[in-house]
Amino acid sequence: MATSNLDRITVDPRQCDGKPCIRGLRIPVHLILRLLANGKTPTEVVATYPELEPADIEQAVAYVAFGDRCPPPGHGTRMD
């Protein structure tokens, strides 16, 4: 059983068309995933976007990996 709190993922309808972002920054989760899918390492992503931290990358991946099992951001998450 894995437990995670996705406290770094935020959704604000006034920001990035309500898409999930990292810590209220205008960096959407889908951008991070696209960079990783195109071969960037997490270290390279953080170097490209220095306002990000390694934990932001981890939570972006976890958020997408759990898909519909993932509750809305800000609700604390227990993933079984």
Long-range contacts (C-beta under 8 A, 24 or more apart in sequence): 1-80, 2-79, 2-80, 3-77, 3-78, 3-79, 4-59, 4-62, 4-77, 4-78, 4-79, 5-76, 5-77, 6-59, 6-62, 6-63, 6-70, 6-73, 6-77, 7-59, 7-74, 7-76, 8-55, 8-56, 8-59, 9-59, 9-60, 9-63, 9-73, 10-73, 10-74, 11-72, 11-73, 11-74, 20-63, 20-73, 22-52, 22-56, 22-59, 22-60, 23-56, 25-51, 25-52, 27-51, 27-52, 29-60, 29-63, 29-64, 32-56, 32-57, 32-60, 32-61, 33-60, 33-61, 33-64, 36-61
